[in-house]
Amino acid sequence: MSANEAPPRDCGRSLPHLLRPGLRIVFVGYNPAIYSAEAGHYYARPGNVFWRQLSASGLAGRAVGPTDDALLPDAAGIGFTDLCCRPTIRASELTLPEVIAGARRLHAELLHHQPAVAVFSGRGIYQLFGRHALGLASRDLAARAYGAQPERLGSTVPWVVPSSSGLASKWHGERLELLCRLAREIRADISPPAG
C-alpha cells in the first residue's frame, strides 16, 4: 500500500469511496441507497436535491449531476464517501456493529486523507460518527447547530448540513444556505491577500 492509499475496505457491491489527499471537501453520507448503488453514482435518485444544491451553491464551479461524482475530485477538489458501505433502502436497516465499524473506518480515512472540510449530510450521521469514532457524549452532540463543528480531525474541519433526501425536504432551504456559506468561506480561505 502506498502512502496515498487508504486501508482496504470490504464494502461488497457498493459505491467507491472517492476520497484522496488534496481534496477541499468530502461529502459524507449515511450509506448508499440501493438505487444509487445500482446506478453507480452518489445521490442518484432524482428526488434527492444533492446535485441541484451543489450546483446552486457554487462549490463545484459549474452545474453538476450524479454522473459527475467520479470527475469532481480532480475537477473541483470534491470527494464522496459514506459512514457505512452497505446499500440499503433505509439507513435504519444498518446494524449497530456496522455503524460502529463504519465510524471508525471513516475516522481513519479522514485522518489519512485530510480533506480541508468533511461535510456530513445529516445531523444524525455526525452524531453517530462523534459517539463511535470520537467518543463524544450523545448529550453533547444533541443540541449542536449546523455548520462547522468544534472538533478537528487532524486538520479537517467537520461541517454538518441537513440531509438532501426527500424525507428531509423541510430543511432543504437551510441546507442550501449552509452550502452557500461554506462556498463563501472556502473562497475567502483561498483568496489572495488584499493589497
N, C-alpha and C positions, 0 to 999 in steps of 0.2 A: 504494500500500500504506500503510495507517495504521500508527501506532506500535505498535498491539496485534496486528498481523498478522505471522505468521511468513513467511519467504520461501517462495514456492510450491514444492511438491514434485511430482515426476512419479511417482506410485505406482500408476498404472493402476487396475485393479479390485482394490481392497484395502479396508482399514478406514480410516475417517477418523482423523486424529490428534486426540484430544480433549485438547488442550493449549492453555492460555491463561494470561495473567498472573493472579496471585492464588491459584493452587492450593496446597493444603497438601502434596499428594502427587501424583506422577505415577508410574504403574507402567509400566515399560519391558520389553517382551517382545522376543524374538529377531526374530520375524517372524510374521505371521498364518498360522495353519493354513488350509488350503483350506476346511475345514469351517466355521471361524469367519468367513472372508471371505464364503462363500456365505450364512451365517446373518445376516451384517451386524452381528455383535457380537463383542467381545473375549472370549476364553476360553469359547467357546460349547459346546465338546464336553462332553457330560455326565460323562465320566470325569475331567475336569480339576477339581481341588479349589479352584481360584482363588476362586470365588464363595462356597463354603461357608466357606473360611478367612477371607475378607474379612469376611463376616458375623460369624463367631465372634470375630474379633479386636476388634470394636467400632469399627474405623476408619471405617466407613460410617455408624454410628449406628443401623442397622436391618438386617434381613435383605435381601440384595440378590441379584440374578441377572444373567445376561447382558443381558437387555433393559433393565437399569438403567444400562448403561455411559454412554449419552449424557446421562442425567439427573444423574449423580454430580458433574460439575464444579460445577454450581450447588447441588445438594442437600448435598454433603459436601466440596467442595473437592478432589475426587479426579479425576485425568485419566488418560489412557491413550495410549501411543504404542509404537512398535517401533523396534528398531535398523535393520531393513530392511523395506521396504514390500511386497515381492513375496510373495504367499501361496505356500506350498509344503507338500508332505506332511511333509517333514523339513527342519529348518534346514540340514542338511548339503548340501542342493541349492543353496544360495546360493553365488555365486561370490565370490572374494576381492575383486574390484573393487566388487561390490555391498556387501560388508561394510565396506570402507574408506569408500566414499561414504556409506553409512548412518551410520557412526560420526561422520563429520564433519558430516553434516546434523543428526543428533541433538544433537551438542555445540552447534551454532549455535542450535537450537531451545531447548535448555535454558538457554543463556545469555540468549536473548531473553526467554523467559517467566518464568524464575526461580521454579519451584516451590520450596517450602521443602525438600522431600525428593524425590529421584528414586530409586525402588525398582526395582533391576534384578532381574528374575525369573530368576535363574540366574547362577552364578559365571562361566560361560563368556561370557555376554553382557558382563559388566563387564570381563573380561579383553580381549575384542576391542575394546570401547569405549576402555579405558585405553591399549591399544597404538596404535590407529589415530587416536584423537581427542586423547589427552593426551600421547602419546609416551612412555608408561611402558614399562619393560622387562618382558618376559614373566616373567623370574625374580623380579622384584619383586612381581608380581601373583599368582604361582602359590600362594604359601603364605598368602594373605590369609584372614582369618577372615570369616565372615558378619557382617552388621550394618553400622554406619556405617563409611565408608572415610575415609582421611585427606585426600584431595583435596577441594577445593571447586570448584564450577562457578559462579563468581560467588558468590552466597550460597546456592546449592543444595547440600545435603548428599547425596552418593550413598550409598545403602544397598544391600546385596546380600543376597538371600534365595534359598534353593533354588527351583528351578523347581516350578511347580504341575502340570506334566504328569504323566500317569500313568506315564510312563517313569522318573520320579524319585520314585516312591512311597516309597522307603525313607527319604527326607529330609522327608516331609510333616509329621511331628511337629515337627521342628526348625523348619520353615518357619512353622508356626502359632505356636510360641513366639516367634519373631523378630517376627512381625506384632503379637502382643500386646505385646511390649516396645516396639515402635515406637508403638503406640497410647498406652501409658503415658507415653512420652517426649513425645509431641505434646501430650497433656493437661497434662503438667507445664509445658511451654513456654507454654501459653496460659491457664493458671490464673491468677486474680488473686493478687497477693501477699497473704500472710497478715498479719493484724493490722489 
